[in-house]
Amino acid sequence: MKKNFLHLWLFIILTAVSFSCNDDDDKTPETIKLEDSWKDGWTSQKVLDLAKGKRPDPSVYLDQKYIDFHLAQFYGGATYLVTKKALDDYGRDTLGYPDNTQFVMTKAEMDAMLTKTGKDISKIETELGIPAGSWNGKEMVRISIPDPKALNVRVPSGNEMGANSLWLPGGHLPTGYSEAVVNKIPKGKYTETPL
């Protein structure tokens, strides 16, 4: 009798643990929103009011939980588009700006955006907020970085050479796509494919 009771009790515990684990596995991580992640006294406008070159690291004004959540989206790969001419002119040994930065977006968002636009350059410009006609008639290539963590993927500060007047604090393009920055990308750490 005691043996049967013990087996029943053990079965109940294992079943409860099993259900508990299964419930956790089925849950998708909760989205952490930028608007809920500003530290006290900070706003997007307060960061933008600071001159480029004088903006603080995002950890000064954004919760670490948001930063970690944002960067985790890039662990599946990062990517960006560039003209083939730029690669031909500046070389392929190391990609990125002289200040050791390169803006990237997530592989997943790039894949979805290219599907949505049918790879039409004018539609891609609109999706990414590129001034209309900038890439018209130019041969474009996609640079894919399988391991952006190895290149110090981080939330942009707005001090980067590639940050322009459209830059927004928090790691998103004005059109909503996620962006991050990596260090300069050495040959062997990326692949180049024609668009």
Solvent accessible surface area in square Angstrom, and as a share of the most:
residue,aa,sasa,rsa
1,M,196,0.87
2,K,177,0.75
3,K,144,0.61
4,N,110,0.56
5,F,134,0.56
6,L,112,0.56
7,H,105,0.47
8,L,100,0.50
9,W,135,0.47
10,L,98,0.49
11,F,133,0.55
12,I,86,0.44
13,I,72,0.36
14,L,107,0.53
15,T,44,0.25
16,A,59,0.46
17,V,81,0.46
18,S,55,0.36
19,F,128,0.53
20,S,61,0.39
21,C,69,0.41
22,N,75,0.39
23,D,80,0.42
24,D,89,0.46
25,D,114,0.59
26,D,118,0.61
27,K,141,0.60
28,T,118,0.68
29,P,114,0.72
30,E,150,0.67
31,T,87,0.51
32,I,43,0.22
33,K,108,0.46
34,L,40,0.20
35,E,123,0.55
36,D,107,0.56
37,S,2,0.01
38,W,53,0.19
39,K,78,0.33
40,D,143,0.74
41,G,62,0.60
42,W,49,0.17
43,T,75,0.44
44,S,38,0.25
45,Q,108,0.48
46,K,94,0.40
47,V,0,0.00
48,L,51,0.25
49,D,104,0.54
50,L,62,0.31
51,A,64,0.50
52,K,95,0.40
53,G,57,0.55
54,K,156,0.66
55,R,35,0.13
56,P,30,0.19
57,D,87,0.45
58,P,5,0.03
59,S,46,0.30
60,V,71,0.41
61,Y,0,0.00
62,L,1,0.00
63,D,56,0.29
64,Q,99,0.44
65,K,146,0.62
66,Y,4,0.01
67,I,15,0.07
68,D,78,0.41
69,F,50,0.21
70,H,1,0.01
71,L,21,0.10
72,A,51,0.39
73,Q,74,0.33
74,F,0,0.00
75,Y,96,0.36
76,G,63,0.61
77,G,3,0.03
78,A,1,0.01
79,T,0,0.00
80,Y,23,0.09
81,L,17,0.08
82,V,29,0.17
83,T,22,0.13
84,K,67,0.28
85,K,138,0.58
86,A,29,0.23
87,L,7,0.04
88,D,76,0.39
89,D,87,0.45
90,Y,191,0.72
91,G,31,0.30
92,R,66,0.24
93,D,101,0.52
94,T,64,0.37
95,L,8,0.04
96,G,32,0.31
97,Y,83,0.32
98,P,107,0.68
99,D,57,0.30
100,N,64,0.33
101,T,11,0.06
102,Q,20,0.09
103,F,34,0.14
104,V,5,0.03
105,M,12,0.05
106,T,4,0.02
107,K,94,0.40
108,A,74,0.57
109,E,45,0.20
110,M,1,0.00
111,D,51,0.27
112,A,63,0.49
113,M,1,0.01
114,L,11,0.05
115,T,112,0.65
116,K,144,0.61
117,T,7,0.04
118,G,61,0.59
119,K,102,0.43
120,D,59,0.31
121,I,41,0.21
122,S,69,0.45
123,K,113,0.48
124,I,0,0.00
125,E,4,0.02
126,T,101,0.59
127,E,31,0.14
128,L,19,0.10
129,G,27,0.26
130,I,50,0.25
131,P,92,0.58
132,A,101,0.79
133,G,45,0.43
134,S,41,0.27
135,W,36,0.13
136,N,115,0.59
137,G,83,0.80
138,K,107,0.45
139,E,108,0.48
140,M,8,0.03
141,V,4,0.02
142,R,32,0.12
143,I,0,0.00
144,S,31,0.20
145,I,3,0.01
146,P,94,0.59
147,D,77,0.40
148,P,1,0.01
149,K,121,0.51
150,A,62,0.48
151,L,13,0.06
152,N,79,0.41
153,V,13,0.08
154,R,62,0.23
155,V,10,0.06
156,P,0,0.00
157,S,19,0.12
158,G,0,0.00
159,N,50,0.26
160,E,13,0.06
161,M,100,0.45
162,G,24,0.23
163,A,8,0.06
164,N,98,0.50
165,S,113,0.73
166,L,90,0.45
167,W,13,0.05
168,L,66,0.33
169,P,3,0.02
170,G,0,0.00
171,G,0,0.00
172,H,51,0.23
173,L,38,0.19
174,P,70,0.44
175,T,64,0.37
176,G,46,0.45
177,Y,31,0.12
178,S,2,0.02
179,E,12,0.05
180,A,0,0.00
181,V,0,0.00
182,V,0,0.00
183,N,38,0.19
184,K,65,0.28
185,I,0,0.00
186,P,53,0.34
187,K,133,0.56
188,G,73,0.70
189,K,99,0.42
190,Y,26,0.10
191,T,78,0.45
192,E,59,0.26
193,T,66,0.38
194,P,109,0.69
195,L,47,0.23
